[in-house]
Every structure is written in structure tokens, then in C-alpha cells.
Amino acid sequence: MKNWIKETYLLITITALVMLPMQESIAKIIQYMMVDPGGGAG
């Protein structure tokens, strides 16, 4: 019954590895939005 713990841990690890580069992209998008709040670049 302890197999699900291993699977859950693996899923969390994969999610964290996938989310790390995404967080950088999101941070860049937020920075860009803060620099250009009017959206004048579009």
C-alpha cells in the first residue's frame, strides 16, 4: 500500500522540475507587464 507514496513523490518531483522554468517565464512576463502596464507594445 506504500507504493502510492512513491508515485506521489515522483509526481511532485516531476511537477517541480517542470514548474521551475515556467516560474522564470512567468516572472519575466510579470516584470514586462509591470514595466508596460498600458500594454503599449501590442
HTML snippet that shows the backbone in 3Dmol.js (N, CA, C, O; Angstrom):
<script src="https://3Dmol.org/build/3Dmol-min.js"></script>
<div id="view" style="width:600px;height:400px;position:relative"></div>
<script>
const pdb = `
ATOM      1  N   MET A   1       0.827  -1.212   0.000  1.00  0.00           N
ATOM      2  CA  MET A   1       0.000   0.000   0.000  1.00  0.00           C
ATOM      3  C   MET A   1       0.860   1.261   0.000  1.00  0.00           C
ATOM      4  O   MET A   1       0.351   2.362  -0.211  1.00  0.00           O
ATOM      5  N   LYS A   2       2.160   1.104   0.235  1.00  0.00           N
ATOM      6  CA  LYS A   2       3.030   2.280   0.300  1.00  0.00           C
ATOM      7  C   LYS A   2       3.535   2.705  -1.082  1.00  0.00           C
ATOM      8  O   LYS A   2       4.310   3.654  -1.198  1.00  0.00           O
ATOM      9  N   ASN A   3       3.092   1.999  -2.129  1.00  0.00           N
ATOM     10  CA  ASN A   3       3.549   2.315  -3.482  1.00  0.00           C
ATOM     11  C   ASN A   3       3.053   3.690  -3.919  1.00  0.00           C
ATOM     12  O   ASN A   3       3.748   4.399  -4.648  1.00  0.00           O
ATOM     13  N   TRP A   4       1.840   4.073  -3.472  1.00  0.00           N
ATOM     14  CA  TRP A   4       1.279   5.372  -3.881  1.00  0.00           C
ATOM     15  C   TRP A   4       2.121   6.531  -3.353  1.00  0.00           C
ATOM     16  O   TRP A   4       2.163   7.593  -3.974  1.00  0.00           O
ATOM     17  N   ILE A   5       2.793   6.342  -2.212  1.00  0.00           N
ATOM     18  CA  ILE A   5       3.654   7.398  -1.660  1.00  0.00           C
ATOM     19  C   ILE A   5       4.800   7.677  -2.634  1.00  0.00           C
ATOM     20  O   ILE A   5       5.143   8.830  -2.894  1.00  0.00           O
ATOM     21  N   LYS A   6       5.386   6.598  -3.168  1.00  0.00           N
ATOM     22  CA  LYS A   6       6.493   6.734  -4.118  1.00  0.00           C
ATOM     23  C   LYS A   6       6.007   7.425  -5.394  1.00  0.00           C
ATOM     24  O   LYS A   6       6.686   8.296  -5.940  1.00  0.00           O
ATOM     25  N   GLU A   7       4.818   7.023  -5.861  1.00  0.00           N
ATOM     26  CA  GLU A   7       4.251   7.607  -7.080  1.00  0.00           C
ATOM     27  C   GLU A   7       3.936   9.087  -6.883  1.00  0.00           C
ATOM     28  O   GLU A   7       4.201   9.907  -7.762  1.00  0.00           O
ATOM     29  N   THR A   8       3.369   9.421  -5.726  1.00  0.00           N
ATOM     30  CA  THR A   8       3.036  10.818  -5.424  1.00  0.00           C
ATOM     31  C   THR A   8       4.296  11.663  -5.349  1.00  0.00           C
ATOM     32  O   THR A   8       4.334  12.783  -5.858  1.00  0.00           O
ATOM     33  N   TYR A   9       5.338  11.116  -4.704  1.00  0.00           N
ATOM     34  CA  TYR A   9       6.611  11.838  -4.583  1.00  0.00           C
ATOM     35  C   TYR A   9       7.217  12.069  -5.958  1.00  0.00           C
ATOM     36  O   TYR A   9       7.744  13.146  -6.236  1.00  0.00           O
ATOM     37  N   LEU A  10       7.141  11.047  -6.828  1.00  0.00           N
ATOM     38  CA  LEU A  10       7.675  11.164  -8.186  1.00  0.00           C
ATOM     39  C   LEU A  10       6.914  12.240  -8.957  1.00  0.00           C
ATOM     40  O   LEU A  10       7.511  13.044  -9.672  1.00  0.00           O
ATOM     41  N   LEU A  11       5.593  12.246  -8.804  1.00  0.00           N
ATOM     42  CA  LEU A  11       4.751  13.232  -9.487  1.00  0.00           C
ATOM     43  C   LEU A  11       5.095  14.647  -9.032  1.00  0.00           C
ATOM     44  O   LEU A  11       5.187  15.560  -9.852  1.00  0.00           O
ATOM     45  N   ILE A  12       5.284  14.830  -7.719  1.00  0.00           N
ATOM     46  CA  ILE A  12       5.640  16.148  -7.171  1.00  0.00           C
ATOM     47  C   ILE A  12       6.999  16.590  -7.703  1.00  0.00           C
ATOM     48  O   ILE A  12       7.187  17.755  -8.052  1.00  0.00           O
ATOM     49  N   THR A  13       7.959  15.642  -7.765  1.00  0.00           N
ATOM     50  CA  THR A  13       9.303  15.963  -8.259  1.00  0.00           C
ATOM     51  C   THR A  13       9.246  16.395  -9.717  1.00  0.00           C
ATOM     52  O   THR A  13       9.864  17.389 -10.096  1.00  0.00           O
ATOM     53  N   ILE A  14       8.501  15.646 -10.543  1.00  0.00           N
ATOM     54  CA  ILE A  14       8.374  15.981 -11.965  1.00  0.00           C
ATOM     55  C   ILE A  14       7.687  17.337 -12.121  1.00  0.00           C
ATOM     56  O   ILE A  14       8.111  18.168 -12.924  1.00  0.00           O
ATOM     57  N   THR A  15       6.620  17.552 -11.341  1.00  0.00           N
ATOM     58  CA  THR A  15       5.895  18.826 -11.402  1.00  0.00           C
ATOM     59  C   THR A  15       6.813  19.987 -11.040  1.00  0.00           C
ATOM     60  O   THR A  15       6.788  21.031 -11.691  1.00  0.00           O
ATOM     61  N   ALA A  16       7.627  19.802  -9.992  1.00  0.00           N
ATOM     62  CA  ALA A  16       8.557  20.852  -9.565  1.00  0.00           C
ATOM     63  C   ALA A  16       9.574  21.146 -10.664  1.00  0.00           C
ATOM     64  O   ALA A  16       9.883  22.309 -10.927  1.00  0.00           O
ATOM     65  N   LEU A  17      10.097  20.098 -11.309  1.00  0.00           N
ATOM     66  CA  LEU A  17      11.091  20.276 -12.371  1.00  0.00           C
ATOM     67  C   LEU A  17      10.477  20.985 -13.575  1.00  0.00           C
ATOM     68  O   LEU A  17      11.140  21.783 -14.237  1.00  0.00           O
ATOM     69  N   VAL A  18       9.199  20.688 -13.856  1.00  0.00           N
ATOM     70  CA  VAL A  18       8.511  21.333 -14.982  1.00  0.00           C
ATOM     71  C   VAL A  18       8.179  22.786 -14.639  1.00  0.00           C
ATOM     72  O   VAL A  18       8.279  23.670 -15.490  1.00  0.00           O
ATOM     73  N   MET A  19       7.783  23.027 -13.386  1.00  0.00           N
ATOM     74  CA  MET A  19       7.336  24.357 -12.983  1.00  0.00           C
ATOM     75  C   MET A  19       8.479  25.353 -12.827  1.00  0.00           C
ATOM     76  O   MET A  19       8.271  26.553 -13.007  1.00  0.00           O
ATOM     77  N   LEU A  20       9.685  24.885 -12.497  1.00  0.00           N
ATOM     78  CA  LEU A  20      10.804  25.811 -12.275  1.00  0.00           C
ATOM     79  C   LEU A  20      11.068  26.693 -13.491  1.00  0.00           C
ATOM     80  O   LEU A  20      11.103  27.914 -13.336  1.00  0.00           O
ATOM     81  N   PRO A  21      11.256  26.140 -14.703  1.00  0.00           N
ATOM     82  CA  PRO A  21      11.456  27.026 -15.861  1.00  0.00           C
ATOM     83  C   PRO A  21      10.228  27.876 -16.168  1.00  0.00           C
ATOM     84  O   PRO A  21      10.354  29.002 -16.648  1.00  0.00           O
ATOM     85  N   MET A  22       9.038  27.338 -15.891  1.00  0.00           N
ATOM     86  CA  MET A  22       7.808  28.100 -16.118  1.00  0.00           C
ATOM     87  C   MET A  22       7.737  29.302 -15.186  1.00  0.00           C
ATOM     88  O   MET A  22       7.302  30.379 -15.595  1.00  0.00           O
ATOM     89  N   GLN A  23       8.163  29.128 -13.935  1.00  0.00           N
ATOM     90  CA  GLN A  23       8.145  30.228 -12.966  1.00  0.00           C
ATOM     91  C   GLN A  23       9.028  31.369 -13.452  1.00  0.00           C
ATOM     92  O   GLN A  23       8.680  32.537 -13.279  1.00  0.00           O
ATOM     93  N   GLU A  24      10.175  31.041 -14.062  1.00  0.00           N
ATOM     94  CA  GLU A  24      11.061  32.084 -14.589  1.00  0.00           C
ATOM     95  C   GLU A  24      10.363  32.839 -15.707  1.00  0.00           C
ATOM     96  O   GLU A  24      10.436  34.066 -15.770  1.00  0.00           O
ATOM     97  N   SER A  25       9.682  32.110 -16.593  1.00  0.00           N
ATOM     98  CA  SER A  25       8.962  32.741 -17.695  1.00  0.00           C
ATOM     99  C   SER A  25       7.842  33.625 -17.161  1.00  0.00           C
ATOM    100  O   SER A  25       7.649  34.745 -17.634  1.00  0.00           O
ATOM    101  N   ILE A  26       7.098  33.114 -16.165  1.00  0.00           N
ATOM    102  CA  ILE A  26       6.001  33.884 -15.572  1.00  0.00           C
ATOM    103  C   ILE A  26       6.548  35.146 -14.909  1.00  0.00           C
ATOM    104  O   ILE A  26       5.949  36.217 -15.016  1.00  0.00           O
ATOM    105  N   ALA A  27       7.689  35.020 -14.221  1.00  0.00           N
ATOM    106  CA  ALA A  27       8.306  36.179 -13.569  1.00  0.00           C
ATOM    107  C   ALA A  27       8.701  37.223 -14.607  1.00  0.00           C
ATOM    108  O   ALA A  27       8.540  38.421 -14.376  1.00  0.00           O
ATOM    109  N   LYS A  28       9.219  36.769 -15.756  1.00  0.00           N
ATOM    110  CA  LYS A  28       9.599  37.699 -16.828  1.00  0.00           C
ATOM    111  C   LYS A  28       8.368  38.393 -17.400  1.00  0.00           C
ATOM    112  O   LYS A  28       8.398  39.591 -17.681  1.00  0.00           O
ATOM    113  N   ILE A  29       7.284  37.634 -17.572  1.00  0.00           N
ATOM    114  CA  ILE A  29       6.039  38.205 -18.103  1.00  0.00           C
ATOM    115  C   ILE A  29       5.494  39.247 -17.126  1.00  0.00           C
ATOM    116  O   ILE A  29       5.061  40.323 -17.539  1.00  0.00           O
ATOM    117  N   ILE A  30       5.515  38.921 -15.818  1.00  0.00           N
ATOM    118  CA  ILE A  30       5.028  39.859 -14.799  1.00  0.00           C
ATOM    119  C   ILE A  30       5.893  41.117 -14.798  1.00  0.00           C
ATOM    120  O   ILE A  30       5.376  42.231 -14.719  1.00  0.00           O
ATOM    121  N   GLN A  31       7.228  40.932 -14.887  1.00  0.00           N
ATOM    122  CA  GLN A  31       8.138  42.083 -14.934  1.00  0.00           C
ATOM    123  C   GLN A  31       7.797  42.958 -16.140  1.00  0.00           C
ATOM    124  O   GLN A  31       7.721  44.181 -16.022  1.00  0.00           O
ATOM    125  N   TYR A  32       7.592  42.327 -17.304  1.00  0.00           N
ATOM    126  CA  TYR A  32       7.274  43.064 -18.528  1.00  0.00           C
ATOM    127  C   TYR A  32       5.958  43.818 -18.375  1.00  0.00           C
ATOM    128  O   TYR A  32       5.839  44.963 -18.811  1.00  0.00           O
ATOM    129  N   MET A  33       4.969  43.174 -17.754  1.00  0.00           N
ATOM    130  CA  MET A  33       3.670  43.810 -17.537  1.00  0.00           C
ATOM    131  C   MET A  33       3.792  45.002 -16.592  1.00  0.00           C
ATOM    132  O   MET A  33       3.110  46.012 -16.767  1.00  0.00           O
ATOM    133  N   MET A  34       4.662  44.881 -15.591  1.00  0.00           N
ATOM    134  CA  MET A  34       4.852  45.975 -14.639  1.00  0.00           C
ATOM    135  C   MET A  34       5.578  47.142 -15.302  1.00  0.00           C
ATOM    136  O   MET A  34       5.316  48.304 -14.990  1.00  0.00           O
ATOM    137  N   VAL A  35       6.494  46.824 -16.222  1.00  0.00           N
ATOM    138  CA  VAL A  35       7.231  47.874 -16.933  1.00  0.00           C
ATOM    139  C   VAL A  35       6.294  48.582 -17.915  1.00  0.00           C
ATOM    140  O   VAL A  35       6.396  49.793 -18.111  1.00  0.00           O
ATOM    141  N   ASP A  36       5.377  47.819 -18.534  1.00  0.00           N
ATOM    142  CA  ASP A  36       4.486  48.361 -19.558  1.00  0.00           C
ATOM    143  C   ASP A  36       3.038  48.060 -19.171  1.00  0.00           C
ATOM    144  O   ASP A  36       2.404  47.209 -19.795  1.00  0.00           O
ATOM    145  N   PRO A  37       2.498  48.743 -18.148  1.00  0.00           N
ATOM    146  CA  PRO A  37       1.162  48.413 -17.676  1.00  0.00           C
ATOM    147  C   PRO A  37       0.064  48.725 -18.685  1.00  0.00           C
ATOM    148  O   PRO A  37      -0.997  48.101 -18.654  1.00  0.00           O
ATOM    149  N   GLY A  38       0.306  49.693 -19.592  1.00  0.00           N
ATOM    150  CA  GLY A  38      -0.703  50.053 -20.580  1.00  0.00           C
ATOM    151  C   GLY A  38      -0.778  49.071 -21.722  1.00  0.00           C
ATOM    152  O   GLY A  38      -1.736  49.104 -22.494  1.00  0.00           O
ATOM    153  N   GLY A  39       0.212  48.189 -21.859  1.00  0.00           N
ATOM    154  CA  GLY A  39       0.235  47.248 -22.971  1.00  0.00           C
ATOM    155  C   GLY A  39       0.488  47.963 -24.287  1.00  0.00           C
ATOM    156  O   GLY A  39      -0.014  47.537 -25.328  1.00  0.00           O
ATOM    157  N   GLY A  40       1.256  49.041 -24.257  1.00  0.00           N
ATOM    158  CA  GLY A  40       1.502  49.836 -25.460  1.00  0.00           C
ATOM    159  C   GLY A  40       2.323  49.115 -26.509  1.00  0.00           C
ATOM    160  O   GLY A  40       2.275  49.480 -27.683  1.00  0.00           O
ATOM    161  N   ALA A  41       3.081  48.089 -26.111  1.00  0.00           N
ATOM    162  CA  ALA A  41       3.918  47.364 -27.062  1.00  0.00           C
ATOM    163  C   ALA A  41       3.055  46.616 -28.073  1.00  0.00           C
ATOM    164  O   ALA A  41       3.492  46.389 -29.201  1.00  0.00           O
ATOM    165  N   GLY A  42       1.815  46.222 -27.684  1.00  0.00           N
ATOM    166  CA  GLY A  42       0.923  45.467 -28.561  1.00  0.00           C
ATOM    167  C   GLY A  42       0.196  46.404 -29.464  1.00  0.00           C
ATOM    168  O   GLY A  42      -0.610  45.969 -30.287  1.00  0.00           O
TER     169      GLY A  42
END
`;
const viewer = $3Dmol.createViewer("view");
viewer.addModel(pdb, "pdb");
viewer.setStyle({}, {cartoon: {color: "spectrum"}});
viewer.zoomTo();
viewer.render();
</script>
